[in-house]
Amino acid sequence: MLTKDATPGTAYVVKEPIEGIISSGILRLKPKNKEVENEYLVLCLNSIIGQMQAERDGGGSIITHWKPNQIKNVLIPIIPKPTQRKIAGLVQKSHQARKEAKELIEEAKLKVEELIEK
């Protein structure tokens, strides 16, 4: 998914199927080139590489809009597939570590609350 309005250029890989309608300010991307890993693509779009292209192309007087035909022409550096897979794996590990950290924080909060109540 990629935002194209207001704050254009924010990308995210959706892992689970979602029942719903996508906002008109968000695009559902499907790479035509199977040589690009989804996590790598999102990393490039969220990096300075993607953000500078969104800033360059975005237009609008009050709310910035990034047109779909401009998004189709975004340049993504293609690196060897094994390197992309390694990067994608690191991104996935990072997301998993963040999820586990949030769970540990919630668990710690509950334990502190229990100790305070005693």
C-alpha positions as CSV (number, residue, x, y, z in Angstrom):
1,M,0.0,0.0,0.0
2,L,1.2,3.5,-0.8
3,T,-0.2,6.9,0.2
4,K,-0.6,9.2,-2.7
5,D,-2.4,12.2,-1.0
6,A,-1.6,14.5,1.9
7,T,1.6,12.7,2.9
8,P,2.6,10.9,-0.3
9,G,5.2,8.2,-0.4
10,T,4.5,6.3,2.8
11,A,4.5,2.6,2.0
12,Y,3.6,-0.6,3.9
13,V,3.5,-4.3,3.2
14,V,0.1,-5.8,4.2
15,K,0.6,-9.4,5.2
16,E,-2.9,-10.5,6.1
17,P,-6.0,-10.3,3.9
18,I,-8.1,-7.3,4.9
19,E,-11.9,-7.1,4.3
20,G,-12.6,-3.5,3.3
21,I,-12.3,-0.7,0.9
22,I,-9.1,1.2,0.3
23,S,-9.2,4.9,0.7
24,S,-8.9,7.0,-2.5
25,G,-5.7,8.5,-1.1
26,I,-4.0,5.1,-0.9
27,L,-2.9,2.9,-3.8
28,R,-2.6,-0.9,-3.7
29,L,0.6,-1.7,-5.4
30,K,1.5,-4.9,-7.2
31,P,5.0,-5.0,-8.6
32,K,5.0,-6.1,-12.3
33,N,8.7,-7.0,-11.9
34,K,8.9,-10.3,-9.9
35,E,12.6,-9.5,-9.4
36,V,11.6,-7.1,-6.6
37,E,10.9,-8.3,-3.1
38,N,7.9,-6.5,-1.5
39,E,9.8,-5.6,1.7
40,Y,12.7,-4.2,-0.4
41,L,10.3,-2.2,-2.5
42,V,8.7,-0.7,0.6
43,L,12.1,0.1,2.0
44,C,13.1,1.9,-1.1
45,L,9.8,3.9,-1.3
46,N,10.1,4.9,2.4
47,S,13.8,5.8,2.0
48,I,15.2,9.1,0.8
49,I,15.2,7.7,-2.7
50,G,11.4,7.3,-2.8
51,Q,10.6,10.4,-0.7
52,M,12.6,12.7,-2.9
53,Q,10.7,11.4,-6.0
54,A,7.4,11.9,-4.2
55,E,8.4,15.5,-3.2
56,R,9.5,16.2,-6.8
57,D,6.3,14.9,-8.4
58,G,3.7,15.8,-5.8
59,G,1.5,18.8,-6.6
60,G,-1.4,20.6,-5.1
61,S,-1.9,23.9,-3.4
62,I,-3.3,22.7,0.0
63,I,-3.1,19.0,-0.1
64,T,-0.2,17.3,-1.9
65,H,-1.2,14.7,-4.5
66,W,1.0,12.2,-6.2
67,K,-0.6,11.0,-9.4
68,P,-0.7,7.3,-10.2
69,N,0.9,7.8,-13.6
70,Q,3.9,9.5,-11.8
71,I,4.1,6.6,-9.3
72,K,4.3,4.1,-12.1
73,N,7.5,5.9,-13.2
74,V,9.2,5.8,-9.8
75,L,12.8,4.6,-10.1
76,I,13.7,1.7,-7.8
77,P,17.4,0.6,-7.7
78,I,17.4,-3.1,-8.6
79,I,20.0,-5.0,-6.6
80,P,20.7,-8.8,-6.8
81,K,17.9,-11.0,-5.6
82,P,19.9,-12.6,-2.8
83,T,20.7,-9.2,-1.4
84,Q,17.0,-8.2,-1.6
85,R,16.0,-11.3,0.2
86,K,18.6,-10.6,2.9
87,I,17.2,-7.1,3.3
88,A,13.7,-8.4,3.3
89,G,14.6,-10.9,6.0
90,L,16.1,-8.1,8.2
91,V,13.0,-6.0,7.8
92,Q,10.8,-8.9,8.8
93,K,13.0,-9.6,11.8
94,S,12.8,-5.9,12.8
95,H,8.9,-6.0,12.6
96,Q,8.9,-9.2,14.7
97,A,11.3,-7.7,17.3
98,R,9.1,-4.6,17.5
99,K,6.0,-6.7,18.1
100,E,7.7,-8.8,20.8
101,A,8.9,-5.6,22.5
102,K,5.4,-4.2,22.6
103,E,4.1,-7.4,24.1
104,L,6.9,-7.4,26.7
105,I,6.1,-3.8,27.6
106,E,2.4,-4.6,28.1
107,E,3.3,-7.7,30.2
108,A,5.6,-5.5,32.3
109,K,2.9,-2.9,32.8
110,L,0.4,-5.5,34.0
111,K,3.0,-6.9,36.5
112,V,3.7,-3.4,37.8
113,E,0.0,-2.7,38.2
114,E,-0.5,-6.0,40.1
115,L,2.4,-5.1,42.4
116,I,1.0,-1.7,43.1
117,E,-2.5,-3.1,43.9
118,K,-1.0,-5.5,46.6
